[in-house]
Amino acid sequence: MIELTVKDMTCGHCASTITRAVKDVDAQGKCEIDLDSRRVRIESSRPAGEFLAAIAEAGYTPVEAR
């Protein structure tokens, strides 16, 4: 499980864009978005760095949650 915080994710459009970025990295991966906490949870065997890069390329600022 990869958990990211994306502070600049503020609306449904943001969530859709981030979900698309995640699916571009791993079409079989599971992505859960919580807009209130600005958290993205990803179930995938791919490395977190690939998702961080894809979300950043989509225009957002992801940080691994701790």
CHARMM-style PDB file with segment names, atoms N, HN, CA, C and O in Angstrom:
ATOM      1  N   MET     1       0.846  -1.180   0.000  1.00  0.00      PROA
ATOM      2  CA  MET     1       0.000   0.000   0.000  1.00  0.00      PROA
ATOM      3  C   MET     1       0.892   1.244   0.000  1.00  0.00      PROA
ATOM      4  O   MET     1       1.801   1.375   0.819  1.00  0.00      PROA
ATOM      5  N   ILE     2       0.617   2.132  -0.916  1.00  0.00      PROA
ATOM      6  HN  ILE     2      -0.121   2.025  -1.581  1.00  0.00      PROA
ATOM      7  CA  ILE     2       1.324   3.409  -1.013  1.00  0.00      PROA
ATOM      8  C   ILE     2       0.329   4.484  -0.603  1.00  0.00      PROA
ATOM      9  O   ILE     2      -0.792   4.525  -1.112  1.00  0.00      PROA
ATOM     10  N   GLU     3       0.730   5.343   0.305  1.00  0.00      PROA
ATOM     11  HN  GLU     3       1.639   5.310   0.719  1.00  0.00      PROA
ATOM     12  CA  GLU     3      -0.155   6.424   0.727  1.00  0.00      PROA
ATOM     13  C   GLU     3       0.546   7.751   0.486  1.00  0.00      PROA
ATOM     14  O   GLU     3       1.664   7.977   0.948  1.00  0.00      PROA
ATOM     15  N   LEU     4      -0.136   8.622  -0.248  1.00  0.00      PROA
ATOM     16  HN  LEU     4      -1.044   8.438  -0.623  1.00  0.00      PROA
ATOM     17  CA  LEU     4       0.414   9.925  -0.606  1.00  0.00      PROA
ATOM     18  C   LEU     4      -0.495  11.028  -0.088  1.00  0.00      PROA
ATOM     19  O   LEU     4      -1.703  10.841   0.053  1.00  0.00      PROA
ATOM     20  N   THR     5       0.097  12.170   0.191  1.00  0.00      PROA
ATOM     21  HN  THR     5       1.079  12.322   0.076  1.00  0.00      PROA
ATOM     22  CA  THR     5      -0.650  13.383   0.482  1.00  0.00      PROA
ATOM     23  C   THR     5      -0.446  14.313  -0.703  1.00  0.00      PROA
ATOM     24  O   THR     5       0.678  14.529  -1.157  1.00  0.00      PROA
ATOM     25  N   VAL     6      -1.552  14.859  -1.197  1.00  0.00      PROA
ATOM     26  HN  VAL     6      -2.465  14.683  -0.829  1.00  0.00      PROA
ATOM     27  CA  VAL     6      -1.487  15.778  -2.333  1.00  0.00      PROA
ATOM     28  C   VAL     6      -2.244  17.039  -1.914  1.00  0.00      PROA
ATOM     29  O   VAL     6      -3.447  17.157  -2.147  1.00  0.00      PROA
ATOM     30  N   LYS     7      -1.533  17.969  -1.297  1.00  0.00      PROA
ATOM     31  HN  LYS     7      -0.556  17.873  -1.108  1.00  0.00      PROA
ATOM     32  CA  LYS     7      -2.148  19.165  -0.706  1.00  0.00      PROA
ATOM     33  C   LYS     7      -2.875  20.023  -1.738  1.00  0.00      PROA
ATOM     34  O   LYS     7      -3.850  20.695  -1.402  1.00  0.00      PROA
ATOM     35  N   ASP     8      -2.413  20.008  -2.993  1.00  0.00      PROA
ATOM     36  HN  ASP     8      -1.620  19.462  -3.266  1.00  0.00      PROA
ATOM     37  CA  ASP     8      -3.065  20.841  -4.004  1.00  0.00      PROA
ATOM     38  C   ASP     8      -4.180  20.111  -4.762  1.00  0.00      PROA
ATOM     39  O   ASP     8      -4.610  20.576  -5.817  1.00  0.00      PROA
ATOM     40  N   MET     9      -4.648  18.982  -4.241  1.00  0.00      PROA
ATOM     41  HN  MET     9      -4.299  18.604  -3.384  1.00  0.00      PROA
ATOM     42  CA  MET     9      -5.809  18.273  -4.774  1.00  0.00      PROA
ATOM     43  C   MET     9      -7.038  18.809  -4.036  1.00  0.00      PROA
ATOM     44  O   MET     9      -7.226  18.528  -2.852  1.00  0.00      PROA
ATOM     45  N   THR    10      -7.871  19.578  -4.737  1.00  0.00      PROA
ATOM     46  HN  THR    10      -7.718  19.806  -5.699  1.00  0.00      PROA
ATOM     47  CA  THR    10      -8.949  20.287  -4.045  1.00  0.00      PROA
ATOM     48  C   THR    10     -10.355  19.967  -4.529  1.00  0.00      PROA
ATOM     49  O   THR    10     -11.329  20.382  -3.901  1.00  0.00      PROA
ATOM     50  N   CYS    11     -10.482  19.230  -5.644  1.00  0.00      PROA
ATOM     51  HN  CYS    11      -9.691  18.893  -6.154  1.00  0.00      PROA
ATOM     52  CA  CYS    11     -11.825  19.027  -6.189  1.00  0.00      PROA
ATOM     53  C   CYS    11     -11.915  17.688  -6.926  1.00  0.00      PROA
ATOM     54  O   CYS    11     -10.934  16.955  -7.043  1.00  0.00      PROA
ATOM     55  N   GLY    12     -13.100  17.398  -7.408  1.00  0.00      PROA
ATOM     56  HN  GLY    12     -13.897  17.994  -7.313  1.00  0.00      PROA
ATOM     57  CA  GLY    12     -13.325  16.162  -8.145  1.00  0.00      PROA
ATOM     58  C   GLY    12     -12.510  16.068  -9.420  1.00  0.00      PROA
ATOM     59  O   GLY    12     -12.068  14.982  -9.797  1.00  0.00      PROA
ATOM     60  N   HSD    13     -12.308  17.190 -10.086  1.00  0.00      PROA
ATOM     61  HN  HSD    13     -12.667  18.072  -9.780  1.00  0.00      PROA
ATOM     62  CA  HSD    13     -11.491  17.189 -11.302  1.00  0.00      PROA
ATOM     63  C   HSD    13     -10.056  16.789 -10.959  1.00  0.00      PROA
ATOM     64  O   HSD    13      -9.440  16.002 -11.677  1.00  0.00      PROA
ATOM     65  N   CYS    14      -9.529  17.331  -9.866  1.00  0.00      PROA
ATOM     66  HN  CYS    14     -10.030  17.970  -9.283  1.00  0.00      PROA
ATOM     67  CA  CYS    14      -8.179  16.965  -9.408  1.00  0.00      PROA
ATOM     68  C   CYS    14      -8.111  15.454  -9.154  1.00  0.00      PROA
ATOM     69  O   CYS    14      -7.173  14.782  -9.583  1.00  0.00      PROA
ATOM     70  N   ALA    15      -9.120  14.936  -8.449  1.00  0.00      PROA
ATOM     71  HN  ALA    15      -9.881  15.482  -8.100  1.00  0.00      PROA
ATOM     72  CA  ALA    15      -9.147  13.517  -8.116  1.00  0.00      PROA
ATOM     73  C   ALA    15      -9.172  12.661  -9.380  1.00  0.00      PROA
ATOM     74  O   ALA    15      -8.496  11.634  -9.442  1.00  0.00      PROA
ATOM     75  N   SER    16      -9.942  13.072 -10.387  1.00  0.00      PROA
ATOM     76  HN  SER    16     -10.491  13.907 -10.337  1.00  0.00      PROA
ATOM     77  CA  SER    16     -10.005  12.331 -11.647  1.00  0.00      PROA
ATOM     78  C   SER    16      -8.662  12.343 -12.365  1.00  0.00      PROA
ATOM     79  O   SER    16      -8.226  11.322 -12.897  1.00  0.00      PROA
ATOM     80  N   THR    17      -8.012  13.493 -12.377  1.00  0.00      PROA
ATOM     81  HN  THR    17      -8.366  14.322 -11.945  1.00  0.00      PROA
ATOM     82  CA  THR    17      -6.717  13.620 -13.041  1.00  0.00      PROA
ATOM     83  C   THR    17      -5.675  12.739 -12.358  1.00  0.00      PROA
ATOM     84  O   THR    17      -4.879  12.077 -13.024  1.00  0.00      PROA
ATOM     85  N   ILE    18      -5.683  12.735 -11.033  1.00  0.00      PROA
ATOM     86  HN  ILE    18      -6.330  13.273 -10.491  1.00  0.00      PROA
ATOM     87  CA  ILE    18      -4.728  11.917 -10.280  1.00  0.00      PROA
ATOM     88  C   ILE    18      -5.014  10.435 -10.469  1.00  0.00      PROA
ATOM     89  O   ILE    18      -4.088   9.637 -10.609  1.00  0.00      PROA
ATOM     90  N   THR    19      -6.286  10.062 -10.474  1.00  0.00      PROA
ATOM     91  HN  THR    19      -7.038  10.711 -10.360  1.00  0.00      PROA
ATOM     92  CA  THR    19      -6.654   8.667 -10.707  1.00  0.00      PROA
ATOM     93  C   THR    19      -6.166   8.225 -12.083  1.00  0.00      PROA
ATOM     94  O   THR    19      -5.638   7.123 -12.227  1.00  0.00      PROA
ATOM     95  N   ARG    20      -6.337   9.068 -13.089  1.00  0.00      PROA
ATOM     96  HN  ARG    20      -6.767   9.963 -12.973  1.00  0.00      PROA
ATOM     97  CA  ARG    20      -5.860   8.753 -14.436  1.00  0.00      PROA
ATOM     98  C   ARG    20      -4.343   8.571 -14.451  1.00  0.00      PROA
ATOM     99  O   ARG    20      -3.831   7.654 -15.094  1.00  0.00      PROA
ATOM    100  N   ALA    21      -3.626   9.442 -13.744  1.00  0.00      PROA
ATOM    101  HN  ALA    21      -4.041  10.187 -13.222  1.00  0.00      PROA
ATOM    102  CA  ALA    21      -2.164   9.342 -13.687  1.00  0.00      PROA
ATOM    103  C   ALA    21      -1.743   8.014 -13.048  1.00  0.00      PROA
ATOM    104  O   ALA    21      -0.802   7.368 -13.508  1.00  0.00      PROA
ATOM    105  N   VAL    22      -2.446   7.616 -11.987  1.00  0.00      PROA
ATOM    106  HN  VAL    22      -3.210   8.141 -11.613  1.00  0.00      PROA
ATOM    107  CA  VAL    22      -2.153   6.343 -11.314  1.00  0.00      PROA
ATOM    108  C   VAL    22      -2.420   5.175 -12.263  1.00  0.00      PROA
ATOM    109  O   VAL    22      -1.610   4.253 -12.360  1.00  0.00      PROA
ATOM    110  N   LYS    23      -3.548   5.215 -12.956  1.00  0.00      PROA
ATOM    111  HN  LYS    23      -4.206   5.964 -12.877  1.00  0.00      PROA
ATOM    112  CA  LYS    23      -3.913   4.129 -13.876  1.00  0.00      PROA
ATOM    113  C   LYS    23      -2.968   4.058 -15.076  1.00  0.00      PROA
ATOM    114  O   LYS    23      -2.772   2.986 -15.649  1.00  0.00      PROA
ATOM    115  N   ASP    24      -2.384   5.192 -15.458  1.00  0.00      PROA
ATOM    116  HN  ASP    24      -2.542   6.063 -14.993  1.00  0.00      PROA
ATOM    117  CA  ASP    24      -1.397   5.177 -16.542  1.00  0.00      PROA
ATOM    118  C   ASP    24      -0.143   4.410 -16.131  1.00  0.00      PROA
ATOM    119  O   ASP    24       0.512   3.789 -16.968  1.00  0.00      PROA
ATOM    120  N   VAL    25       0.187   4.454 -14.851  1.00  0.00      PROA
ATOM    121  HN  VAL    25      -0.345   4.959 -14.171  1.00  0.00      PROA
ATOM    122  CA  VAL    25       1.348   3.716 -14.342  1.00  0.00      PROA
ATOM    123  C   VAL    25       1.004   2.240 -14.176  1.00  0.00      PROA
ATOM    124  O   VAL    25       1.792   1.375 -14.558  1.00  0.00      PROA
ATOM    125  N   ASP    26      -0.165   1.945 -13.609  1.00  0.00      PROA
ATOM    126  HN  ASP    26      -0.805   2.648 -13.298  1.00  0.00      PROA
ATOM    127  CA  ASP    26      -0.580   0.564 -13.357  1.00  0.00      PROA
ATOM    128  C   ASP    26      -2.087   0.462 -13.554  1.00  0.00      PROA
ATOM    129  O   ASP    26      -2.864   0.788 -12.656  1.00  0.00      PROA
ATOM    130  N   ALA    27      -2.490   0.008 -14.730  1.00  0.00      PROA
ATOM    131  HN  ALA    27      -1.859  -0.256 -15.460  1.00  0.00      PROA
ATOM    132  CA  ALA    27      -3.913  -0.079 -15.060  1.00  0.00      PROA
ATOM    133  C   ALA    27      -4.670  -1.018 -14.115  1.00  0.00      PROA
ATOM    134  O   ALA    27      -5.877  -0.869 -13.928  1.00  0.00      PROA
ATOM    135  N   GLN    28      -3.963  -1.982 -13.520  1.00  0.00      PROA
ATOM    136  HN  GLN    28      -2.982  -2.103 -13.672  1.00  0.00      PROA
ATOM    137  CA  GLN    28      -4.599  -2.931 -12.606  1.00  0.00      PROA
ATOM    138  C   GLN    28      -4.565  -2.453 -11.154  1.00  0.00      PROA
ATOM    139  O   GLN    28      -5.194  -3.061 -10.287  1.00  0.00      PROA
ATOM    140  N   GLY    29      -3.842  -1.380 -10.889  1.00  0.00      PROA
ATOM    141  HN  GLY    29      -3.332  -0.886 -11.594  1.00  0.00      PROA
ATOM    142  CA  GLY    29      -3.712  -0.870  -9.523  1.00  0.00      PROA
ATOM    143  C   GLY    29      -5.030  -0.317  -9.004  1.00  0.00      PROA
ATOM    144  O   GLY    29      -5.892   0.109  -9.773  1.00  0.00      PROA
ATOM    145  N   LYS    30      -5.164  -0.333  -7.707  1.00  0.00      PROA
ATOM    146  HN  LYS    30      -4.463  -0.678  -7.083  1.00  0.00      PROA
ATOM    147  CA  LYS    30      -6.370   0.185  -7.061  1.00  0.00      PROA
ATOM    148  C   LYS    30      -6.017   1.553  -6.465  1.00  0.00      PROA
ATOM    149  O   LYS    30      -5.003   1.705  -5.783  1.00  0.00      PROA
ATOM    150  N   CYS    31      -6.869   2.536  -6.734  1.00  0.00      PROA
ATOM    151  HN  CYS    31      -7.692   2.413  -7.288  1.00  0.00      PROA
ATOM    152  CA  CYS    31      -6.608   3.900  -6.276  1.00  0.00      PROA
ATOM    153  C   CYS    31      -7.820   4.407  -5.502  1.00  0.00      PROA
ATOM    154  O   CYS    31      -8.939   4.407  -6.015  1.00  0.00      PROA
ATOM    155  N   GLU    32      -7.590   4.836  -4.268  1.00  0.00      PROA
ATOM    156  HN  GLU    32      -6.681   4.835  -3.852  1.00  0.00      PROA
ATOM    157  CA  GLU    32      -8.652   5.425  -3.450  1.00  0.00      PROA
ATOM    158  C   GLU    32      -8.264   6.861  -3.145  1.00  0.00      PROA
ATOM    159  O   GLU    32      -7.134   7.138  -2.740  1.00  0.00      PROA
ATOM    160  N   ILE    33      -9.209   7.774  -3.342  1.00  0.00      PROA
ATOM    161  HN  ILE    33     -10.127   7.550  -3.670  1.00  0.00      PROA
ATOM    162  CA  ILE    33      -8.977   9.198  -3.112  1.00  0.00      PROA
ATOM    163  C   ILE    33      -9.861   9.667  -1.958  1.00  0.00      PROA
ATOM    164  O   ILE    33     -11.053   9.361  -1.916  1.00  0.00      PROA
ATOM    165  N   ASP    34      -9.277  10.403  -1.035  1.00  0.00      PROA
ATOM    166  HN  ASP    34      -8.309  10.652  -1.070  1.00  0.00      PROA
ATOM    167  CA  ASP    34     -10.035  11.054   0.041  1.00  0.00      PROA
ATOM    168  C   ASP    34      -9.767  12.555  -0.061  1.00  0.00      PROA
ATOM    169  O   ASP    34      -8.739  13.051   0.401  1.00  0.00      PROA
ATOM    170  N   LEU    35     -10.714  13.267  -0.676  1.00  0.00      PROA
ATOM    171  HN  LEU    35     -11.549  12.864  -1.051  1.00  0.00      PROA
ATOM    172  CA  LEU    35     -10.520  14.703  -0.887  1.00  0.00      PROA
ATOM    173  C   LEU    35     -10.410  15.478   0.421  1.00  0.00      PROA
ATOM    174  O   LEU    35      -9.623  16.420   0.515  1.00  0.00      PROA
ATOM    175  N   ASP    36     -11.189  15.094   1.428  1.00  0.00      PROA
ATOM    176  HN  ASP    36     -11.828  14.328   1.351  1.00  0.00      PROA
ATOM    177  CA  ASP    36     -11.173  15.827   2.698  1.00  0.00      PROA
ATOM    178  C   ASP    36      -9.788  15.838   3.333  1.00  0.00      PROA
ATOM    179  O   ASP    36      -9.326  16.875   3.810  1.00  0.00      PROA
ATOM    180  N   SER    37      -9.126  14.679   3.339  1.00  0.00      PROA
ATOM    181  HN  SER    37      -9.501  13.836   2.952  1.00  0.00      PROA
ATOM    182  CA  SER    37      -7.792  14.602   3.945  1.00  0.00      PROA
ATOM    183  C   SER    37      -6.686  14.801   2.911  1.00  0.00      PROA
ATOM    184  O   SER    37      -5.506  14.875   3.254  1.00  0.00      PROA
ATOM    185  N   ARG    38      -7.088  14.887   1.629  1.00  0.00      PROA
ATOM    186  HN  ARG    38      -8.046  14.827   1.350  1.00  0.00      PROA
ATOM    187  CA  ARG    38      -6.154  15.034   0.510  1.00  0.00      PROA
ATOM    188  C   ARG    38      -5.161  13.874   0.433  1.00  0.00      PROA
ATOM    189  O   ARG    38      -3.976  14.053   0.151  1.00  0.00      PROA
ATOM    190  N   ARG    39      -5.696  12.673   0.697  1.00  0.00      PROA
ATOM    191  HN  ARG    39      -6.658  12.528   0.926  1.00  0.00      PROA
ATOM    192  CA  ARG    39      -4.885  11.461   0.668  1.00  0.00      PROA
ATOM    193  C   ARG    39      -5.209  10.629  -0.558  1.00  0.00      PROA
ATOM    194  O   ARG    39      -6.354  10.575  -1.007  1.00  0.00      PROA
ATOM    195  N   VAL    40      -4.187   9.983  -1.089  1.00  0.00      PROA
ATOM    196  HN  VAL    40      -3.257  10.027  -0.724  1.00  0.00      PROA
ATOM    197  CA  VAL    40      -4.326   9.044  -2.189  1.00  0.00      PROA
ATOM    198  C   VAL    40      -3.723   7.728  -1.711  1.00  0.00      PROA
ATOM    199  O   VAL    40      -2.563   7.685  -1.302  1.00  0.00      PROA
ATOM    200  N   ARG    41      -4.505   6.661  -1.763  1.00  0.00      PROA
ATOM    201  HN  ARG    41      -5.447   6.696  -2.095  1.00  0.00      PROA
ATOM    202  CA  ARG    41      -4.016   5.336  -1.379  1.00  0.00      PROA
ATOM    203  C   ARG    41      -3.991   4.472  -2.628  1.00  0.00      PROA
ATOM    204  O   ARG    41      -4.975   4.379  -3.362  1.00  0.00      PROA
ATOM    205  N   ILE    42      -2.858   3.849  -2.847  1.00  0.00      PROA
ATOM    206  HN  ILE    42      -2.060   3.924  -2.250  1.00  0.00      PROA
ATOM    207  CA  ILE    42      -2.662   3.053  -4.055  1.00  0.00      PROA
ATOM    208  C   ILE    42      -2.227   1.646  -3.669  1.00  0.00      PROA
ATOM    209  O   ILE    42      -1.287   1.463  -2.895  1.00  0.00      PROA
ATOM    210  N   GLU    43      -2.923   0.656  -4.219  1.00  0.00      PROA
ATOM    211  HN  GLU    43      -3.687   0.805  -4.848  1.00  0.00      PROA
ATOM    212  CA  GLU    43      -2.512  -0.736  -4.058  1.00  0.00      PROA
ATOM    213  C   GLU    43      -1.909  -1.170  -5.381  1.00  0.00      PROA
ATOM    214  O   GLU    43      -2.604  -1.286  -6.390  1.00  0.00      PROA
ATOM    215  N   SER    44      -0.605  -1.409  -5.361  1.00  0.00      PROA
ATOM    216  HN  SER    44      -0.040  -1.315  -4.542  1.00  0.00      PROA
ATOM    217  CA  SER    44       0.110  -1.791  -6.573  1.00  0.00      PROA
ATOM    218  C   SER    44       1.461  -2.377  -6.179  1.00  0.00      PROA
ATOM    219  O   SER    44       1.990  -2.098  -5.103  1.00  0.00      PROA
ATOM    220  N   SER    45       2.000  -3.188  -7.066  1.00  0.00      PROA
ATOM    221  HN  SER    45       1.571  -3.415  -7.940  1.00  0.00      PROA
ATOM    222  CA  SER    45       3.343  -3.723  -6.833  1.00  0.00      PROA
ATOM    223  C   SER    45       4.415  -2.810  -7.438  1.00  0.00      PROA
ATOM    224  O   SER    45       5.609  -3.063  -7.276  1.00  0.00      PROA
ATOM    225  N   ARG    46       3.993  -1.759  -8.129  1.00  0.00      PROA
ATOM    226  HN  ARG    46       3.023  -1.553  -8.260  1.00  0.00      PROA
ATOM    227  CA  ARG    46       4.941  -0.814  -8.727  1.00  0.00      PROA
ATOM    228  C   ARG    46       5.545   0.075  -7.642  1.00  0.00      PROA
ATOM    229  O   ARG    46       4.912   0.297  -6.610  1.00  0.00      PROA
ATOM    230  N   PRO    47       6.755   0.586  -7.858  1.00  0.00      PROA
ATOM    231  CA  PRO    47       7.405   1.444  -6.859  1.00  0.00      PROA
ATOM    232  C   PRO    47       6.679   2.794  -6.692  1.00  0.00      PROA
ATOM    233  O   PRO    47       6.132   3.344  -7.648  1.00  0.00      PROA
ATOM    234  N   ALA    48       6.693   3.299  -5.474  1.00  0.00      PROA
ATOM    235  HN  ALA    48       7.137   2.852  -4.698  1.00  0.00      PROA
ATOM    236  CA  ALA    48       6.040   4.573  -5.162  1.00  0.00      PROA
ATOM    237  C   ALA    48       6.551   5.705  -6.041  1.00  0.00      PROA
ATOM    238  O   ALA    48       5.781   6.581  -6.437  1.00  0.00      PROA
ATOM    239  N   GLY    49       7.836   5.694  -6.348  1.00  0.00      PROA
ATOM    240  HN  GLY    49       8.462   4.982  -6.026  1.00  0.00      PROA
ATOM    241  CA  GLY    49       8.435   6.747  -7.157  1.00  0.00      PROA
ATOM    242  C   GLY    49       7.776   6.920  -8.519  1.00  0.00      PROA
ATOM    243  O   GLY    49       7.705   8.031  -9.044  1.00  0.00      PROA
ATOM    244  N   GLU    50       7.295   5.822  -9.088  1.00  0.00      PROA
ATOM    245  HN  GLU    50       7.352   4.919  -8.661  1.00  0.00      PROA
ATOM    246  CA  GLU    50       6.625   5.912 -10.386  1.00  0.00      PROA
ATOM    247  C   GLU    50       5.317   6.691 -10.264  1.00  0.00      PROA
ATOM    248  O   GLU    50       4.968   7.474 -11.147  1.00  0.00      PROA
ATOM    249  N   PHE    51       4.605   6.472  -9.177  1.00  0.00      PROA
ATOM    250  HN  PHE    51       4.889   5.835  -8.460  1.00  0.00      PROA
ATOM    251  CA  PHE    51       3.342   7.194  -8.965  1.00  0.00      PROA
ATOM    252  C   PHE    51       3.602   8.656  -8.617  1.00  0.00      PROA
ATOM    253  O   PHE    51       2.890   9.547  -9.081  1.00  0.00      PROA
ATOM    254  N   LEU    52       4.620   8.897  -7.801  1.00  0.00      PROA
ATOM    255  HN  LEU    52       5.198   8.174  -7.424  1.00  0.00      PROA
ATOM    256  CA  LEU    52       4.988  10.279  -7.468  1.00  0.00      PROA
ATOM    257  C   LEU    52       5.315  11.059  -8.740  1.00  0.00      PROA
ATOM    258  O   LEU    52       4.870  12.194  -8.906  1.00  0.00      PROA
ATOM    259  N   ALA    53       6.088  10.455  -9.632  1.00  0.00      PROA
ATOM    260  HN  ALA    53       6.450   9.533  -9.497  1.00  0.00      PROA
ATOM    261  CA  ALA    53       6.478  11.119 -10.875  1.00  0.00      PROA
ATOM    262  C   ALA    53       5.266  11.366 -11.776  1.00  0.00      PROA
ATOM    263  O   ALA    53       5.138  12.443 -12.360  1.00  0.00      PROA
ATOM    264  N   ALA    54       4.387  10.385 -11.892  1.00  0.00      PROA
ATOM    265  HN  ALA    54       4.491   9.510 -11.418  1.00  0.00      PROA
ATOM    266  CA  ALA    54       3.210  10.526 -12.764  1.00  0.00      PROA
ATOM    267  C   ALA    54       2.267  11.610 -12.255  1.00  0.00      PROA
ATOM    268  O   ALA    54       1.730  12.388 -13.044  1.00  0.00      PROA
ATOM    269  N   ILE    55       2.064  11.664 -10.939  1.00  0.00      PROA
ATOM    270  HN  ILE    55       2.500  11.031 -10.299  1.00  0.00      PROA
ATOM    271  CA  ILE    55       1.174  12.671 -10.362  1.00  0.00      PROA
ATOM    272  C   ILE    55       1.802  14.054 -10.491  1.00  0.00      PROA
ATOM    273  O   ILE    55       1.101  15.029 -10.762  1.00  0.00      PROA
ATOM    274  N   ALA    56       3.103  14.147 -10.300  1.00  0.00      PROA
ATOM    275  HN  ALA    56       3.672  13.355 -10.079  1.00  0.00      PROA
ATOM    276  CA  ALA    56       3.797  15.424 -10.474  1.00  0.00      PROA
ATOM    277  C   ALA    56       3.711  15.878 -11.929  1.00  0.00      PROA
ATOM    278  O   ALA    56       3.516  17.063 -12.201  1.00  0.00      PROA
ATOM    279  N   GLU    57       3.853  14.950 -12.855  1.00  0.00      PROA
ATOM    280  HN  GLU    57       4.011  13.987 -12.634  1.00  0.00      PROA
ATOM    281  CA  GLU    57       3.753  15.284 -14.271  1.00  0.00      PROA
ATOM    282  C   GLU    57       2.346  15.775 -14.628  1.00  0.00      PROA
ATOM    283  O   GLU    57       2.175  16.568 -15.554  1.00  0.00      PROA
ATOM    284  N   ALA    58       1.350  15.302 -13.890  1.00  0.00      PROA
ATOM    285  HN  ALA    58       1.489  14.658 -13.138  1.00  0.00      PROA
ATOM    286  CA  ALA    58      -0.033  15.739 -14.104  1.00  0.00      PROA
ATOM    287  C   ALA    58      -0.292  17.129 -13.515  1.00  0.00      PROA
ATOM    288  O   ALA    58      -1.365  17.700 -13.710  1.00  0.00      PROA
ATOM    289  N   GLY    59       0.704  17.673 -12.790  1.00  0.00      PROA
ATOM    290  HN  GLY    59       1.576  17.209 -12.633  1.00  0.00      PROA
ATOM    291  CA  GLY    59       0.579  19.042 -12.300  1.00  0.00      PROA
ATOM    292  C   GLY    59       0.344  19.197 -10.812  1.00  0.00      PROA
ATOM    293  O   GLY    59       0.000  20.284 -10.347  1.00  0.00      PROA
ATOM    294  N   TYR    60       0.525  18.123 -10.059  1.00  0.00      PROA
ATOM    295  HN  TYR    60       0.805  17.240 -10.437  1.00  0.00      PROA
ATOM    296  CA  TYR    60       0.283  18.164  -8.619  1.00  0.00      PROA
ATOM    297  C   TYR    60       1.578  17.934  -7.843  1.00  0.00      PROA
ATOM    298  O   TYR    60       2.614  17.602  -8.420  1.00  0.00      PROA
ATOM    299  N   THR    61       1.500  18.115  -6.532  1.00  0.00      PROA
ATOM    300  HN  THR    61       0.658  18.384  -6.064  1.00  0.00      PROA
ATOM    301  CA  THR    61       2.681  17.990  -5.683  1.00  0.00      PROA
ATOM    302  C   THR    61       2.466  16.885  -4.642  1.00  0.00      PROA
ATOM    303  O   THR    61       2.077  17.159  -3.507  1.00  0.00      PROA
ATOM    304  N   PRO    62       2.723  15.633  -5.044  1.00  0.00      PROA
ATOM    305  CA  PRO    62       2.524  14.526  -4.108  1.00  0.00      PROA
ATOM    306  C   PRO    62       3.705  14.358  -3.157  1.00  0.00      PROA
ATOM    307  O   PRO    62       4.854  14.610  -3.519  1.00  0.00      PROA
ATOM    308  N   VAL    63       3.400  13.930  -1.941  1.00  0.00      PROA
ATOM    309  HN  VAL    63       2.466  13.726  -1.647  1.00  0.00      PROA
ATOM    310  CA  VAL    63       4.417  13.625  -0.937  1.00  0.00      PROA
ATOM    311  C   VAL    63       4.008  12.308  -0.292  1.00  0.00      PROA
ATOM    312  O   VAL    63       2.830  12.095  -0.004  1.00  0.00      PROA
ATOM    313  N   GLU    64       4.973  11.425  -0.064  1.00  0.00      PROA
ATOM    314  HN  GLU    64       5.930  11.598  -0.298  1.00  0.00      PROA
ATOM    315  CA  GLU    64       4.641  10.174   0.617  1.00  0.00      PROA
ATOM    316  C   GLU    64       4.185  10.478   2.030  1.00  0.00      PROA
ATOM    317  O   GLU    64       4.858  11.198   2.768  1.00  0.00      PROA
ATOM    318  N   ALA    65       3.039   9.928   2.404  1.00  0.00      PROA
ATOM    319  HN  ALA    65       2.492   9.344   1.805  1.00  0.00      PROA
ATOM    320  CA  ALA    65       2.506  10.111   3.757  1.00  0.00      PROA
ATOM    321  C   ALA    65       3.288   9.244   4.725  1.00  0.00      PROA
ATOM    322  O   ALA    65       3.744   8.153   4.382  1.00  0.00      PROA
ATOM    323  N   ARG    66       3.431   9.745   5.922  1.00  0.00      PROA
ATOM    324  HN  ARG    66       3.060  10.631   6.200  1.00  0.00      PROA
ATOM    325  CA  ARG    66       4.157   8.998   6.938  1.00  0.00      PROA
ATOM    326  C   ARG    66       3.268   8.711   8.103  1.00  0.00      PROA
ATOM    327  OT1 ARG    66       3.701   8.085   9.071  1.00  0.00      PROA
TER     328      ARG     66
END
